[in-house]
């Protein structure tokens, strides 16, 4: 018999968050879902007043994050799965995105998950159980022209997840970094910010890639509903993976990235080793 779980999911108004919350409810689990607007939270609660609860919480607001986690624990009694899903893509050349936008990207994609983790980890540590899912991206493993600032934020979240997994493994808490490729969500559309490529030198790299991303929006091969089912299932595995690329492009991209890294390491290993003091010195 499958034991039901209680989920805490950020950013449930659209995309993966919405699909995952709806799938979990359809399977009998309970969901604490965060939204930035009160009317969205209220509408979610109407789905099932006992198993669905919406909370107003912008992940850039420390007080709202702390309050949402406390209220969710008080209402449901416990949290079993925490999903750092809220995020967006800031797209444009590294040279042309200004500091304010870079800071906003990191505030949402990096500091937001950190705020959630600080709020929820005391509860998970006390229970000696739980599972954290970080929705990163294949862009957290592999870079692309015009996506550098977003890549940087997701690389950071990847590192946080990897380090956290080592910290909390002895406490019975599991961590999985979910790494999607292109899915039919609003990521490349209304959820993204674009900085025009005005520097001529970047038109053939950044400019062309951003045009491709925009034209691809709504046509991506990834199915968010299938992704939701996979995430639902993975938290029920006895030994879930630390990394989970989702989508054929993500699997291919991860394989290419690490194959290239291993090949490159073979070429420079002797040079790298030579930087140490000789043995005995």
FISEMAR-67147 format. One record per residue (C-alpha): z, y, x; chain; residue in three letters. Coordinates in Angstrom, 1 decimal, always signed. Each point is the difference from the previous one (the first is absolute). Layout:
<atoms>
<up Z	north Y	east X	mol A	type ala>;
...
</atoms>
This chain:
<atoms>
<up +0.0	north +0.0	east +0.0	mol A	type unk>;
<up -1.0	north +3.4	east +1.4	mol A	type unk>;
<up +2.8	north +2.5	east +0.3	mol A	type unk>;
<up -0.9	north +3.5	east -1.4	mol A	type unk>;
<up +0.2	north +2.9	east +2.4	mol A	type unk>;
<up +0.7	north +3.7	east -0.4	mol A	type unk>;
<up -2.5	north +2.3	east +1.8	mol A	type unk>;
<up +0.3	north +3.6	east +1.2	mol A	type unk>;
<up -3.5	north +1.4	east +0.3	mol A	type unk>;
<up -0.9	north +3.6	east +1.1	mol A	type unk>;
<up -3.1	north +1.8	east -1.2	mol A	type unk>;
<up -0.7	north -2.0	east -3.2	mol A	type unk>;
<up -2.3	north +2.6	east -1.8	mol A	type unk>;
<up -3.2	north -1.4	east +1.5	mol A	type unk>;
<up -1.5	north -2.6	east +2.3	mol A	type unk>;
<up +1.9	north -2.9	east +1.5	mol A	type unk>;
<up +3.3	north +1.3	east -1.3	mol A	type unk>;
<up -1.2	north +0.0	east -3.6	mol A	type unk>;
<up -1.7	north -3.4	east +0.2	mol A	type unk>;
<up +3.0	north -1.6	east +1.8	mol A	type unk>;
<up +2.5	north +1.3	east -2.5	mol A	type unk>;
<up -2.0	north -1.2	east -3.0	mol A	type unk>;
<up -0.6	north -3.4	east +1.5	mol A	type unk>;
<up +3.7	north -0.5	east +0.9	mol A	type unk>;
<up +1.0	north +0.9	east -3.6	mol A	type unk>;
<up -2.7	north -2.4	east -1.4	mol A	type unk>;
<up +1.6	north -2.8	east +2.0	mol A	type unk>;
<up +3.6	north +0.7	east -1.2	mol A	type unk>;
<up +1.3	north +2.0	east +2.9	mol A	type unk>;
<up +1.8	north +3.3	east -0.3	mol A	type unk>;
<up -1.4	north +3.3	east +1.5	mol A	type unk>;
<up +1.6	north +3.2	east +1.1	mol A	type unk>;
<up -3.0	north +2.3	east +0.4	mol A	type unk>;
<up -0.2	north +3.5	east +1.4	mol A	type unk>;
<up -2.1	north +2.9	east -1.2	mol A	type unk>;
<up -0.2	north +3.7	east +0.8	mol A	type unk>;
<up -0.1	north +1.0	east -3.7	mol A	type unk>;
<up +2.7	north -0.6	east -2.6	mol A	type unk>;
<up -2.5	north -0.8	east -2.7	mol A	type unk>;
<up -1.6	north -2.7	east +2.2	mol A	type unk>;
<up +3.5	north -1.6	east +0.6	mol A	type unk>;
<up +0.8	north +0.2	east -3.7	mol A	type unk>;
<up -3.3	north -1.7	east -1.0	mol A	type unk>;
<up +0.6	north -2.8	east +2.5	mol A	type unk>;
<up +3.5	north -0.6	east -1.4	mol A	type unk>;
<up -1.5	north -0.5	east -3.5	mol A	type unk>;
<up -1.8	north -3.1	east +1.2	mol A	type unk>;
<up +3.2	north -1.9	east -0.1	mol A	type unk>;
<up +3.4	north +1.8	east +0.0	mol A	type unk>;
<up +1.8	north -3.0	east +1.5	mol A	type unk>;
<up -2.4	north -0.9	east +2.8	mol A	type unk>;
<up -2.0	north +3.2	east +0.6	mol A	type unk>;
<up +1.6	north +3.2	east +1.2	mol A	type unk>;
<up -1.7	north +3.1	east +1.2	mol A	type unk>;
<up +1.7	north +2.4	east +2.3	mol A	type unk>;
<up -1.1	north +3.5	east +1.2	mol A	type unk>;
<up -0.3	north -0.2	east +3.7	mol A	type unk>;
<up -2.3	north +1.8	east +2.5	mol A	type unk>;
<up +0.5	north -1.8	east +3.3	mol A	type unk>;
<up +0.0	north +3.3	east +1.8	mol A	type unk>;
<up +3.2	north +0.9	east -1.7	mol A	type unk>;
<up +3.0	north -1.7	east +1.6	mol A	type unk>;
<up +2.4	north +0.7	east -2.9	mol A	type unk>;
<up -2.5	north -1.4	east -2.6	mol A	type unk>;
<up -0.5	north -3.2	east +2.1	mol A	type unk>;
<up +3.7	north -0.6	east +0.3	mol A	type unk>;
<up +0.6	north +0.7	east -3.7	mol A	type unk>;
<up -2.8	north -2.3	east -1.1	mol A	type unk>;
<up +1.2	north -2.9	east +2.1	mol A	type unk>;
<up +3.6	north +0.5	east -1.2	mol A	type unk>;
<up -1.0	north +0.2	east -3.6	mol A	type unk>;
<up -2.2	north -3.0	east +0.3	mol A	type unk>;
<up +2.8	north -2.1	east +1.5	mol A	type unk>;
<up +2.4	north +1.2	east -2.7	mol A	type unk>;
<up -2.4	north -0.9	east -2.8	mol A	type unk>;
<up -1.3	north -3.3	east +1.3	mol A	type unk>;
<up +3.0	north -1.1	east +2.0	mol A	type unk>;
<up -2.1	north -0.9	east +3.1	mol A	type unk>;
<up -3.3	north +0.5	east +1.7	mol A	type unk>;
<up -1.9	north -3.0	east +1.5	mol A	type unk>;
<up -3.3	north +1.5	east +1.1	mol A	type unk>;
<up -0.6	north +3.6	east +1.3	mol A	type unk>;
<up -3.6	north +1.2	east +0.2	mol A	type unk>;
<up -0.9	north +3.0	east +2.1	mol A	type unk>;
<up -3.2	north +0.8	east -1.8	mol A	type unk>;
<up -0.2	north +3.7	east -0.6	mol A	type unk>;
<up -2.4	north +1.6	east +2.4	mol A	type unk>;
<up -3.4	north +1.7	east +0.3	mol A	type unk>;
<up -2.9	north +0.4	east +2.5	mol A	type unk>;
<up -0.6	north +3.2	east +2.0	mol A	type unk>;
<up -3.6	north -0.1	east +1.2	mol A	type unk>;
<up -1.8	north +2.1	east +2.5	mol A	type unk>;
<up -0.4	north +0.4	east +3.7	mol A	type unk>;
<up +3.1	north +0.2	east +2.1	mol A	type unk>;
<up -1.1	north +3.4	east +1.3	mol A	type unk>;
<up -0.5	north +1.5	east -3.5	mol A	type unk>;
<up +3.1	north -1.1	east -1.9	mol A	type unk>;
<up +2.7	north +2.6	east +0.4	mol A	type unk>;
<up +3.6	north -0.5	east +0.8	mol A	type unk>;
<up +1.2	north +0.6	east -3.6	mol A	type unk>;
<up -2.2	north -2.9	east -1.3	mol A	type unk>;
<up +1.0	north -2.3	east +2.8	mol A	type unk>;
<up +3.6	north +0.6	east -0.7	mol A	type unk>;
<up -0.5	north -0.6	east -3.7	mol A	type unk>;
<up -1.8	north -3.3	east +0.8	mol A	type unk>;
<up +2.9	north -1.2	east +2.1	mol A	type unk>;
<up +2.6	north +1.3	east -2.5	mol A	type unk>;
<up -1.5	north -2.2	east -2.8	mol A	type unk>;
<up -1.3	north -3.0	east +2.0	mol A	type unk>;
<up +2.8	north -0.3	east +2.6	mol A	type unk>;
<up +3.1	north +2.0	east -0.8	mol A	type unk>;
<up -0.3	north -1.1	east -3.7	mol A	type unk>;
<up +0.3	north -3.7	east +0.8	mol A	type unk>;
<up +2.8	north +0.8	east +2.4	mol A	type unk>;
<up +1.9	north +1.9	east -2.7	mol A	type unk>;
<up -0.4	north -3.0	east -2.3	mol A	type unk>;
<up +1.2	north -2.4	east +2.7	mol A	type unk>;
<up +3.1	north +2.1	east +0.8	mol A	type unk>;
<up +0.8	north +0.0	east -3.7	mol A	type unk>;
<up -0.5	north -3.7	east -0.7	mol A	type unk>;
<up +1.0	north -1.9	east +3.2	mol A	type unk>;
<up +3.7	north +0.3	east -0.5	mol A	type unk>;
<up -0.4	north -1.8	east -3.3	mol A	type unk>;
<up -2.2	north -2.7	east +1.5	mol A	type unk>;
<up +2.3	north -0.4	east +2.9	mol A	type unk>;
<up +3.0	north -0.4	east -2.3	mol A	type unk>;
<up -1.8	north -2.7	east -1.9	mol A	type unk>;
<up -1.4	north -1.7	east +3.1	mol A	type unk>;
<up -3.4	north -0.3	east -1.7	mol A	type unk>;
<up -3.1	north +1.9	east -1.0	mol A	type unk>;
<up -3.6	north +0.5	east +0.9	mol A	type unk>;
<up -1.6	north +3.3	east +1.1	mol A	type unk>;
<up -3.8	north +0.4	east -0.5	mol A	type unk>;
<up -1.6	north +2.9	east +1.8	mol A	type unk>;
<up -3.4	north +0.9	east -1.3	mol A	type unk>;
<up -1.7	north +1.0	east +3.3	mol A	type unk>;
<up -3.7	north -0.5	east +0.4	mol A	type unk>;
<up -2.6	north -1.7	east +2.2	mol A	type unk>;
<up +0.1	north +3.6	east +1.2	mol A	type unk>;
<up +3.4	north -0.8	east +1.3	mol A	type unk>;
<up -1.5	north -2.5	east +2.5	mol A	type unk>;
<up -3.5	north +1.4	east +0.6	mol A	type unk>;
<up -1.3	north +3.5	east +0.3	mol A	type unk>;
<up -3.1	north +1.8	east -1.4	mol A	type unk>;
<up -1.6	north +3.3	east +0.6	mol A	type unk>;
<up +1.2	north +2.7	east -2.4	mol A	type unk>;
<up +3.1	north -2.1	east -0.9	mol A	type unk>;
<up +2.1	north +0.7	east +3.1	mol A	type unk>;
<up +2.9	north +1.8	east -1.6	mol A	type unk>;
<up +0.2	north -2.5	east -2.8	mol A	type unk>;
<up -0.3	north -2.8	east +2.6	mol A	type unk>;
<up +2.9	north +1.5	east +1.9	mol A	type unk>;
<up +2.3	north +0.1	east -3.0	mol A	type unk>;
<up -0.8	north -3.6	east -0.8	mol A	type unk>;
<up +0.3	north -1.2	east +3.6	mol A	type unk>;
<up +3.5	north +1.6	east -0.1	mol A	type unk>;
<up +0.9	north -1.9	east -3.2	mol A	type unk>;
<up -1.3	north -3.2	east +1.5	mol A	type unk>;
<up +2.4	north +0.5	east +3.0	mol A	type unk>;
<up +2.9	north +0.8	east -2.3	mol A	type unk>;
<up -0.6	north -3.2	east -2.0	mol A	type unk>;
<up -0.3	north -2.1	east +3.2	mol A	type unk>;
<up +3.2	north +1.4	east +1.5	mol A	type unk>;
<up +1.9	north -0.2	east -3.3	mol A	type unk>;
<up -1.0	north -3.7	east -0.3	mol A	type unk>;
<up +1.8	north -0.7	east +3.3	mol A	type unk>;
<up +3.0	north +2.0	east -1.1	mol A	type unk>;
<up +0.6	north -1.6	east -3.3	mol A	type unk>;
<up -1.1	north -3.6	east +0.5	mol A	type unk>;
<up +3.5	north -1.1	east +0.8	mol A	type unk>;
<up +1.2	north +1.6	east -3.2	mol A	type unk>;
<up -2.3	north -2.1	east -2.2	mol A	type unk>;
<up -2.4	north +3.0	east -0.7	mol A	type unk>;
<up -3.7	north -0.5	east +0.3	mol A	type unk>;
<up -2.8	north +2.5	east +0.8	mol A	type unk>;
<up -3.7	north -0.1	east -0.7	mol A	type unk>;
<up -2.6	north +2.6	east +1.0	mol A	type unk>;
<up -2.8	north -0.1	east -2.6	mol A	type unk>;
<up -3.3	north +1.1	east +1.6	mol A	type unk>;
<up -2.8	north +0.5	east -2.6	mol A	type unk>;
<up -3.6	north +0.9	east +0.7	mol A	type unk>;
<up -2.1	north +1.7	east -2.6	mol A	type unk>;
<up +1.4	north -0.6	east -3.6	mol A	type unk>;
<up -1.0	north +1.7	east -3.2	mol A	type unk>;
<up +2.9	north +2.4	east -0.2	mol A	type unk>;
<up +0.0	north +3.8	east +0.2	mol A	type unk>;
<up +0.6	north +0.0	east +3.8	mol A	type unk>;
<up -3.5	north +1.3	east +0.9	mol A	type unk>;
<up -0.2	north +2.1	east -3.2	mol A	type unk>;
<up +2.6	north +2.2	east -1.7	mol A	type unk>;
<up +2.9	north -1.2	east +2.3	mol A	type unk>;
<up -1.7	north +1.1	east +3.2	mol A	type unk>;
<up -0.4	north +3.4	east +1.7	mol A	type unk>;
<up -3.1	north +0.8	east +1.9	mol A	type unk>;
<up -0.6	north +2.6	east +2.7	mol A	type unk>;
<up -3.6	north +0.9	east +0.4	mol A	type unk>;
<up -1.7	north -0.9	east +3.3	mol A	type unk>;
<up -1.1	north +3.5	east +1.2	mol A	type unk>;
<up -0.2	north -0.9	east +3.7	mol A	type unk>;
<up -3.6	north -1.1	east +0.7	mol A	type unk>;
<up +1.0	north -2.4	east +2.7	mol A	type unk>;
<up +1.9	north -2.1	east -2.6	mol A	type unk>;
<up -2.6	north -0.1	east -2.7	mol A	type unk>;
<up -1.5	north -3.4	east +1.1	mol A	type unk>;
<up +3.4	north -1.7	east +0.3	mol A	type unk>;
<up +2.6	north +1.6	east -2.2	mol A	type unk>;
<up -2.4	north +1.6	east -2.4	mol A	type unk>;
<up -2.0	north -3.2	east -0.6	mol A	type unk>;
<up +3.1	north -2.2	east -0.3	mol A	type unk>;
<up +1.6	north +2.3	east -2.6	mol A	type unk>;
<up -3.3	north +0.1	east -2.0	mol A	type unk>;
<up +0.1	north -3.8	east +0.0	mol A	type unk>;
<up +3.6	north -0.1	east -1.1	mol A	type unk>;
<up -0.7	north +2.4	east -2.9	mol A	type unk>;
<up -3.1	north -1.8	east -1.1	mol A	type unk>;
<up +1.9	north -3.3	east +0.1	mol A	type unk>;
<up +2.7	north +1.1	east -2.3	mol A	type unk>;
<up +0.1	north -2.1	east -3.2	mol A	type unk>;
<up -2.3	north -2.6	east +1.6	mol A	type unk>;
<up +2.4	north -1.6	east +2.5	mol A	type unk>;
<up +0.2	north -3.8	east -0.2	mol A	type unk>;
<up +3.7	north -0.2	east -0.1	mol A	type unk>;
<up +1.6	north -0.8	east -3.4	mol A	type unk>;
<up +3.4	north +1.7	east -0.5	mol A	type unk>;
<up +1.0	north -2.6	east -2.6	mol A	type unk>;
<up -0.6	north -2.9	east +2.4	mol A	type unk>;
<up +1.9	north +1.9	east +2.7	mol A	type unk>;
<up +3.0	north +0.4	east -2.4	mol A	type unk>;
<up +0.1	north -3.7	east -0.6	mol A	type unk>;
<up -0.1	north -0.8	east +3.7	mol A	type unk>;
<up +2.9	north +2.4	east +0.6	mol A	type unk>;
<up +1.9	north -1.5	east -2.9	mol A	type unk>;
<up -0.5	north -3.4	east +1.5	mol A	type unk>;
<up +0.8	north +0.9	east +3.6	mol A	type unk>;
<up +3.6	north +1.1	east -0.7	mol A	type unk>;
<up +0.6	north -3.5	east -1.4	mol A	type unk>;
<up -1.1	north -1.7	east +3.2	mol A	type unk>;
<up +2.8	north -1.5	east +2.1	mol A	type unk>;
<up -1.5	north +1.3	east +3.2	mol A	type unk>;
<up -2.2	north +3.0	east -0.9	mol A	type unk>;
<up -2.2	north +1.6	east +2.6	mol A	type unk>;
<up +0.9	north +3.2	east +1.8	mol A	type unk>;
<up -3.7	north +1.1	east -0.2	mol A	type unk>;
<up -2.3	north -0.6	east -3.1	mol A	type unk>;
<up -3.5	north +1.5	east +0.2	mol A	type unk>;
<up -1.5	north +0.1	east -3.5	mol A	type unk>;
<up -3.7	north -0.1	east -0.5	mol A	type unk>;
<up -2.8	north -1.6	east +2.0	mol A	type unk>;
<up -0.6	north +3.3	east +1.9	mol A	type unk>;
<up +3.7	north +0.2	east +0.9	mol A	type unk>;
<up +0.1	north -3.6	east +1.3	mol A	type unk>;
<up -3.2	north +0.6	east +2.0	mol A	type unk>;
<up +1.2	north +3.3	east +1.3	mol A	type unk>;
<up +3.4	north -1.4	east +1.1	mol A	type unk>;
<up -1.7	north -2.9	east +1.8	mol A	type unk>;
<up -2.5	north +2.3	east +1.7	mol A	type unk>;
<up +2.7	north +2.4	east +1.1	mol A	type unk>;
<up +2.2	north -2.6	east +1.7	mol A	type unk>;
<up -2.9	north -2.0	east +1.4	mol A	type unk>;
<up -1.2	north +3.2	east +1.7	mol A	type unk>;
<up +3.5	north +0.8	east +1.2	mol A	type unk>;
<up +0.4	north -3.5	east +1.6	mol A	type unk>;
<up -3.4	north +0.3	east +1.6	mol A	type unk>;
<up +0.9	north +3.5	east +1.4	mol A	type unk>;
<up +3.4	north -1.3	east +1.3	mol A	type unk>;
<up -1.8	north -2.7	east +1.9	mol A	type unk>;
<up -1.9	north +2.6	east +1.9	mol A	type unk>;
<up +2.9	north +2.3	east +0.9	mol A	type unk>;
<up +2.9	north -2.5	east +0.3	mol A	type unk>;
<up +0.0	north -0.1	east +3.8	mol A	type unk>;
<up -0.1	north +3.8	east +0.2	mol A	type unk>;
<up +2.8	north +0.3	east -2.5	mol A	type unk>;
<up +2.2	north -2.6	east +1.8	mol A	type unk>;
<up -0.5	north +1.9	east +3.3	mol A	type unk>;
<up +2.0	north +3.0	east -1.3	mol A	type unk>;
<up +3.3	north -1.8	east +0.5	mol A	type unk>;
<up +2.0	north -0.2	east +3.2	mol A	type unk>;
<up -0.8	north -3.2	east +2.0	mol A	type unk>;
<up +2.4	north -2.9	east -0.7	mol A	type unk>;
<up +3.3	north +0.4	east +1.8	mol A	type unk>;
<up -0.3	north +3.8	east +0.4	mol A	type unk>;
</atoms>
